[in-house]
C-alpha cells in the first residue's frame, strides 16, 4: 500500500546534491493547493538517472524507507532515510493575521511633521534646523 506524499503540477525542479544532508530536493507547485510552492527533501537517498526537470511529478511512500517518483510515464524507486515536505504558507498566514497598527505617539509625530513640512514657514524652520545640525 502506498501513500501519496506530494503531487506537483506543471514543471517540477529536481536537484541532486550528493554531499549534502538533504541530498535530493524536489521543488514545484502543489497540484491541489493553488499556487502554493513546496519543497520535498530526502535524507540520504539512493537514486540514479533523475532529470533536472519533471512534468507533473507524483511522489509516493511505499514503506518506511522506500519511495516512488513518477512523472510522464516514467518511474524511479529509491530508498531514503526520511522525507521532509516544506510548504510555503506565508501568503495564507499574512492574509489571516491583520497588520499591527502604529502606536499613537508615532502616528502623531508623523502627522505633525508632515503638517509642518506642508507650510512655507515650517519648511524654512526645518531647513534652518538641518543647517544648524551639519
Buried (B, 14 or more C-beta within 10 A) or exposed (E): EEEEBBBBBEEBBBBBEEEEEBBBBBBBBBBEBEEBBBBBBBBBBEBEEBEEEBEBBBBBBBEEBEBBBBBEEEEBEBBBEEBEEEBBEEEEEEEEEEEEEEEEEEEEEEEEEEEEEEEEEBEEEEEEEEEEEE
